[in-house]
Amino acid sequence: MALCEFAYDRDVSQNDPRNDLQRIIDFRISFARRQAGEVREVPGGFLVLHREYERSHEHNQLHITGPADPEGLPELADEVMAFLPHRRITVHDEALGLISVPALEQAGYTHVTEVLMVHTGPVPEAGTADVVERELGPEPHGLLRRAVTAQQWRWMPDADEKTVHDLVERRTARRAGAEEVLFLAAHDDSGEIASWADLYLEPAAGVAQIEEVATAEPYLRRGYADSVLAGALRRAAAAGCALRFLVADQDDWPLRWYGRRGFTAVGRVHSFSRF
């Protein structure tokens, strides 16, 4: 069942006349379903749950994919997410998301606009930086786990152990989201991980997503993120994924950073959270 929404894309030509935006939306919906521990159908969309990572809002949220009453979304979320301590709603249709803002903000939700950006520049040439695939892996080989965990604590110094654990370990669930999921990392001269990113590949559909490009604070502004991003683009191109995209917060600085690296906005989705 989790594969059904994306099955059509896997059977059509990569030159399908549907626009890139719809293919990206299809991919993201499929990814959410496939990595979920449980999927519950609801009016206008579906609820994803993953009890193992209950603090990860990504894995415990309401996705609105079809016609829905904006005024009724707060009540729907309260009904289907009553057992959760948070509320998270992603509205994949840009117009519906925009007209849902007043009702959800009035109900106490925080609104974030996410920009879907397609890579339209040339694929970067291979550089000299060491960019390799990494497993989370148990210690002593869990270099990626160690780097991600340390940075998560820097971002959320007041969080509890369970929250940090879920936000780090949820990458394990993401492995089920696409045909191939890679964790890429760039290293400093001593072998420590300086920057990392997820890469989700669906070669049969010709689509790839780059996600969570991050750099550990001690390594900022030294080109490591550029190396990881370039490595992800090269791997996606080599896998036959001509449509390469990522998601950026409309109000945050990475949007402009990606724009300078050949990414162009093609659409927006709206995300709403309440704690």
C-alpha positions in Angstrom: 0.0 0.0 0.0 2.8 2.4 0.8 4.1 2.0 -2.8 0.9 2.7 -4.5 1.0 6.5 -4.8 4.4 6.4 -6.5 3.9 3.3 -8.6 2.6 5.4 -11.5 5.7 7.5 -11.6 7.9 4.4 -11.8 6.2 3.3 -15.0 6.3 6.5 -16.9 9.0 8.1 -19.0 11.4 10.5 -17.4 10.3 12.9 -20.1 6.7 12.7 -18.8 4.9 15.9 -19.6 3.8 16.4 -16.0 5.9 19.1 -14.5 8.7 18.7 -12.1 6.7 20.1 -9.2 4.1 17.3 -9.4 6.9 14.6 -9.6 8.5 16.1 -6.6 5.2 16.1 -4.6 4.6 12.5 -5.7 8.1 11.5 -4.5 7.7 13.2 -1.1 4.3 11.6 -0.5 5.7 8.2 -1.4 8.7 8.7 0.8 6.6 9.6 3.8 4.4 6.6 3.4 7.3 4.1 2.8 9.3 5.1 5.8 6.4 5.2 8.2 5.9 2.5 10.8 2.2 2.9 10.3 0.0 4.7 7.8 -3.6 5.7 8.6 -5.8 7.1 5.9 -7.8 10.2 6.9 -10.1 12.6 5.0 -8.0 14.6 2.6 -4.7 12.7 3.3 -3.0 10.3 5.7 -1.4 10.1 9.1 2.1 8.6 9.5 3.3 7.2 12.8 6.5 5.7 14.0 6.3 4.8 17.7 10.0 4.0 17.8 10.8 7.7 17.0 7.9 9.3 18.7 9.8 12.6 19.2 10.4 13.0 15.5 7.6 15.1 14.1 8.7 14.1 10.6 7.6 10.5 11.4 4.5 11.4 13.4 2.5 13.9 11.4 -0.6 14.5 9.2 -0.1 14.9 5.5 -2.8 16.7 3.5 -2.7 15.6 -0.1 -6.2 16.2 -1.5 -9.2 18.4 -1.1 -9.7 19.5 2.5 -11.6 22.1 4.4 -9.0 24.6 5.8 -11.3 25.5 8.7 -11.6 21.8 9.7 -7.9 21.0 9.7 -7.3 21.9 13.4 -10.2 19.6 14.5 -9.1 16.8 12.2 -5.5 17.0 13.6 -6.8 16.9 17.2 -9.0 13.9 16.4 -6.4 11.7 14.6 -3.4 12.8 16.7 -5.1 13.0 20.1 -2.6 10.5 21.6 0.4 12.5 20.6 1.9 15.4 22.6 2.4 17.5 19.4 0.6 18.4 16.2 2.3 18.6 12.8 0.6 19.1 9.5 2.1 19.3 6.1 -0.2 20.6 3.3 1.3 19.5 0.0 -0.9 21.7 -2.2 0.5 25.3 -2.2 -2.8 27.0 -2.7 -4.6 25.0 0.0 -1.7 25.4 2.4 -1.8 29.2 2.0 -5.6 29.5 2.6 -5.2 27.2 5.7 -2.9 29.6 7.4 -5.5 31.8 9.2 -7.4 28.9 10.7 -4.3 27.0 11.8 -2.6 30.1 13.3 -5.7 30.9 15.2 -5.6 27.4 16.6 -2.1 28.0 17.9 0.0 26.6 15.1 3.3 28.0 13.9 3.5 28.2 10.1 6.6 27.5 8.0 6.8 27.8 4.2 9.0 25.2 2.6 10.5 25.9 -0.8 10.9 23.0 -3.3 14.1 23.7 -5.3 15.3 21.9 -8.4 19.0 21.8 -9.4 19.2 23.5 -12.8 22.9 24.2 -12.9 25.7 21.8 -14.2 26.6 18.8 -12.2 29.8 19.8 -10.3 33.1 18.2 -11.2 34.7 15.8 -8.7 36.9 17.7 -6.2 39.6 16.7 -3.9 37.5 16.6 -0.7 36.9 13.2 0.8 33.2 12.5 0.4 32.1 9.0 1.1 29.0 7.0 2.1 28.7 6.4 5.8 26.5 4.1 8.0 25.2 5.3 11.3 26.9 2.2 12.7 27.6 1.3 16.4 30.7 2.6 18.1 33.6 2.6 17.5 32.8 2.9 13.8 29.8 5.2 14.2 31.5 8.3 13.1 28.4 9.7 11.5 26.3 9.0 14.6 28.8 10.7 16.8 29.0 13.8 14.6 25.2 14.1 14.2 24.6 13.6 17.9 27.1 16.2 18.9 25.6 18.8 16.5 22.1 18.0 17.6 23.1 18.9 21.1 24.5 22.1 19.9 21.3 23.0 18.2 19.1 21.8 21.1 21.1 22.2 24.3 17.9 22.1 26.5 16.5 18.9 24.9 16.3 15.6 26.7 18.1 12.4 25.8 15.0 10.8 24.2 14.5 13.8 21.9 18.1 13.8 20.7 18.1 10.0 20.3 15.0 10.0 18.1 16.2 12.9 15.9 19.5 11.1 15.3 18.3 7.5 15.0 15.3 8.3 12.7 17.7 8.1 9.8 17.4 4.3 10.1 13.7 4.6 9.2 14.5 6.7 6.2 16.2 3.8 4.6 12.8 2.4 3.6 11.7 5.7 2.0 13.3 5.3 -1.4 14.9 2.7 -3.7 18.3 3.7 -2.4 19.2 5.9 0.6 22.7 7.1 1.1 24.3 9.0 4.0 27.2 11.1 2.7 29.9 12.7 4.7 33.0 14.9 4.2 36.0 14.5 6.5 38.7 16.7 7.8 42.4 15.8 7.6 42.2 13.8 10.8 39.3 11.7 9.6 36.6 13.3 11.7 33.3 14.0 9.9 32.8 17.7 9.2 29.7 17.8 7.1 27.0 15.3 6.0 23.7 14.9 4.0 21.1 12.4 3.1 20.6 11.3 -0.5 17.3 9.6 -1.6 17.4 8.0 -5.0 14.5 6.6 -7.1 16.3 5.8 -10.4 13.3 4.2 -12.1 11.5 7.5 -11.8 14.6 9.7 -12.4 14.1 11.6 -9.1 16.6 12.3 -6.3 16.2 14.3 -3.1 19.1 15.8 -1.2 18.2 16.3 2.5 19.6 17.7 5.7 22.9 19.1 4.4 24.6 20.1 7.7 28.0 21.0 8.9 29.3 20.6 12.5 29.9 24.1 14.0 33.7 23.7 14.4 33.9 23.3 10.6 31.7 26.1 9.3 32.7 28.2 6.3 35.4 25.9 5.2 33.7 24.4 2.1 32.7 21.1 3.6 29.0 21.5 2.8 29.9 22.4 -0.8 31.8 19.1 -1.0 28.9 17.1 0.3 26.3 18.8 -1.9 28.5 18.4 -5.0 29.1 14.7 -4.1 25.3 14.1 -3.7 24.6 15.8 -7.1 27.2 13.7 -8.8 25.8 10.4 -7.3 22.3 11.4 -8.3 23.3 12.1 -11.9 25.3 8.9 -12.1 22.1 7.0 -10.9 20.2 8.5 -13.8 18.2 10.9 -11.7 17.8 14.0 -13.9 15.3 15.6 -11.5 17.4 16.5 -8.4 15.7 18.6 -5.7 15.8 19.7 -2.1 13.6 21.5 0.4 14.6 24.8 2.1 12.9 27.0 4.6 11.7 30.2 2.8 12.8 32.4 5.7 16.2 30.9 6.4 19.6 31.7 4.9 20.2 28.2 3.2 17.6 29.2 0.6 20.0 31.8 -0.8 23.0 29.5 -0.3 21.3 26.8 -2.5 20.3 29.5 -5.0 23.9 30.4 -5.6 24.7 26.7 -6.2 22.3 26.2 -9.1 19.0 25.5 -7.4 15.8 27.2 -8.5 12.4 27.3 -6.7 9.6 25.5 -8.4 6.9 25.4 -5.7 6.1 25.6 -2.0 4.4 23.5 0.6 3.2 24.6 4.0 4.0 23.1 7.3 2.2 23.7 10.6 3.3 22.8 14.1 1.9 23.1 17.6 3.5 21.9 20.8 
